[in-house]
Amino acid sequence: MDFVNDFLNTIITTIQGFGYPGVFLAVFLEYSCFPLPSEVLLPFIGLLASYGNFSFIGVILLSTGAGLIGSTLCYTIGYFGGSPIINWLCSKSSGAKKSFNKLDLFIDKYGKPAVFLSRLFPLTRTYISLAVGAVKMSYSQFILYSLGGITIWNIILISLGYFLGENTDLIQRILKDYSMVAIAILVICFGFLAYKFMKKRKNSLE
């Protein structure tokens, strides 16, 4: 944990010292499955944008691009490395194992929309690229659904830092409430998809 905190502090210093290239590097690493919490990084980037260090639109576009490139790297690793890499990660981290178990259920039951929905949750969003790469999902479909989820996630967190500034307690409360709302939305979406699937299956049997 100390290593993660030290690494996070180094990344934050890099962002402050190198500007846009630092932003790109930080977000790229986070989406490449490095243990960097976007819940800390992205609001911090938004805070710097509110001080005039960055353009608000600029960091949203840059972070989204960096996220897609980082996700592509993980997708490629999963595509060619497959199960051995995932099994190794699961053996090293109980959190990773729990995330992959959830992702397996998502992908098996809901297919491509699972990529978009998984991008909106802290744990599953980290490993979804490896998982869908391992099951050989089409890259064009993967990148399309990832674009939607990454864009929404980045806008939310960067906006929190930009508009709420240094009010970290309020940001934490909002993120907690957001998680509860996101879970409710996820349940509703999955319920709707399950209903559509069952209805389509019933019609095909008739």
C-alpha positions in Angstrom: 0.0 0.0 0.0 2.9 2.4 0.7 4.3 1.6 -2.7 0.9 2.6 -4.3 0.7 5.8 -2.3 4.3 6.7 -3.2 3.7 6.0 -6.8 0.5 8.0 -6.8 2.3 11.0 -5.2 5.0 10.6 -8.0 2.3 10.7 -10.7 0.6 13.8 -9.1 4.0 15.5 -9.0 4.5 14.5 -12.7 1.2 16.1 -13.6 2.1 19.3 -11.9 5.6 19.4 -13.4 4.9 18.3 -17.0 1.5 19.6 -17.7 -0.5 17.9 -20.5 2.1 15.1 -21.1 1.9 14.4 -17.3 -1.9 14.2 -17.6 -1.7 11.8 -20.5 0.8 9.6 -18.8 -1.2 9.4 -15.5 -4.5 8.5 -17.2 -2.8 6.1 -19.6 -1.2 4.2 -16.7 -4.5 4.1 -14.8 -6.4 2.6 -17.7 -3.5 0.2 -18.3 -4.4 -1.6 -15.0 -1.8 0.2 -12.9 -3.0 0.6 -9.3 -3.8 4.3 -9.6 -7.3 5.4 -8.4 -9.0 7.6 -10.9 -11.2 8.8 -8.1 -8.1 10.7 -6.9 -6.4 11.5 -10.2 -9.2 12.9 -12.3 -10.6 15.3 -9.6 -7.1 16.5 -9.0 -6.7 17.2 -12.8 -10.0 19.0 -12.7 -8.8 21.0 -9.7 -5.7 22.1 -11.6 -7.9 23.0 -14.6 -10.0 25.3 -12.3 -6.8 27.1 -11.4 -6.1 27.8 -15.1 -3.3 25.2 -15.4 -5.2 23.3 -18.0 -8.2 23.7 -20.3 -11.3 22.0 -19.0 -12.3 20.7 -22.4 -8.6 19.9 -23.2 -8.1 17.6 -20.2 -11.4 15.8 -20.9 -10.4 15.1 -24.5 -6.8 14.2 -23.5 -7.9 11.9 -20.7 -10.4 10.2 -22.9 -7.8 9.6 -25.6 -5.3 8.4 -23.0 -7.9 6.1 -21.5 -8.7 4.5 -24.9 -5.0 3.9 -25.6 -4.4 2.4 -22.2 -7.5 0.3 -22.5 -6.3 -0.9 -26.0 -3.0 -2.0 -24.4 -4.8 -4.1 -21.9 -7.2 -5.4 -24.5 -4.2 -6.5 -26.6 -2.5 -8.2 -23.6 -5.7 -10.0 -22.8 -6.3 -11.0 -26.5 -2.9 -12.6 -26.9 -2.1 -13.5 -23.3 -5.6 -14.7 -22.3 -6.4 -16.8 -19.3 -2.8 -17.2 -18.0 -2.4 -13.5 -17.3 -5.9 -13.2 -15.7 -5.2 -16.3 -13.5 -1.9 -14.7 -12.5 -3.6 -11.4 -11.5 -6.3 -13.3 -9.6 -3.6 -15.2 -7.7 -1.9 -11.9 -6.7 -5.0 -9.9 -5.7 -8.3 -10.9 -4.2 -9.8 -7.6 -5.5 -8.8 -8.6 -9.1 -10.3 -12.1 -8.6 -13.5 -10.6 -7.4 -13.6 -8.2 -10.3 -13.0 -10.9 -12.9 -15.7 -13.1 -11.4 -18.2 -10.2 -11.8 -17.0 -9.4 -15.3 -17.4 -13.1 -16.4 -21.0 -12.9 -15.3 -21.5 -9.6 -17.0 -20.0 -10.6 -20.3 -21.6 -14.1 -20.4 -25.1 -12.7 -19.7 -25.1 -9.3 -21.4 -22.4 -9.3 -24.0 -21.2 -6.0 -25.5 -23.2 -3.6 -23.3 -21.3 -5.0 -20.4 -18.2 -3.1 -21.6 -20.0 0.2 -21.4 -21.6 -0.5 -18.0 -18.4 -1.9 -16.4 -16.6 1.4 -17.2 -18.8 3.1 -14.7 -17.7 1.1 -11.6 -14.3 1.5 -9.8 -13.3 -2.2 -9.7 -14.8 -3.7 -12.9 -13.7 -0.8 -15.0 -10.1 -1.5 -14.3 -10.0 -5.0 -15.7 -12.8 -5.1 -18.3 -10.2 -4.5 -21.1 -8.3 -7.6 -20.2 -11.4 -9.7 -19.8 -13.0 -8.8 -23.2 -9.6 -9.2 -24.9 -9.3 -12.7 -23.4 -12.8 -13.7 -24.9 -11.7 -12.2 -28.2 -14.4 -9.5 -28.5 -14.3 -7.5 -31.7 -11.9 -4.6 -31.2 -14.3 -2.1 -33.0 -17.1 -3.1 -30.7 -14.8 -2.9 -27.6 -13.5 0.6 -28.5 -17.0 1.9 -29.3 -18.5 0.8 -26.0 -15.3 1.8 -24.1 -15.5 5.3 -25.6 -18.9 5.9 -24.2 -18.1 4.6 -20.7 -14.7 6.3 -20.4 -16.0 9.7 -21.6 -18.8 9.7 -19.0 -16.6 8.6 -16.2 -13.9 11.1 -17.0 -16.3 14.0 -17.4 -18.0 13.2 -14.0 -14.7 13.0 -12.0 -12.9 15.9 -13.7 -16.0 18.1 -13.3 -16.1 17.3 -9.6 -12.6 18.6 -9.1 -13.2 21.5 -11.4 -16.4 22.8 -9.8 -16.0 21.7 -6.2 -12.3 22.6 -5.9 -10.6 21.5 -2.7 -13.8 20.4 -1.0 -12.7 16.8 -0.8 -15.2 15.7 1.8 -18.1 16.8 -0.4 -16.4 15.0 -3.4 -16.2 11.8 -1.4 -19.8 12.0 -0.4 -20.9 12.6 -4.0 -18.8 9.6 -5.2 -20.4 7.4 -2.6 -23.9 8.5 -3.6 -22.9 8.1 -7.2 -21.9 4.5 -6.6 -25.3 3.8 -5.1 -27.1 5.4 -8.0 -24.9 3.7 -10.5 -25.7 0.3 -8.9 -29.4 1.1 -9.2 -29.1 2.1 -12.8 -27.1 -1.1 -13.5 -29.8 -3.3 -12.0 -32.4 -1.5 -14.1 -30.4 -1.8 -17.3 -29.6 -5.5 -16.7 -33.3 -6.1 -15.9 -34.3 -4.4 -19.1 -31.8 -6.4 -21.2 -32.8 -9.6 -19.6 -36.5 -8.9 -20.3 -35.7 -8.1 -24.0 -33.6 -11.3 -24.2 -36.3 -13.5 -22.8 -39.0 -11.9 -24.9 -36.9 -12.4 -28.1 -36.2 -16.0 -27.1 -39.9 -16.6 -26.4 -40.9 -15.2 -29.8 -38.3 -17.3 -31.6 -39.7 -20.5 -29.9 -43.1 -19.6 -31.1 
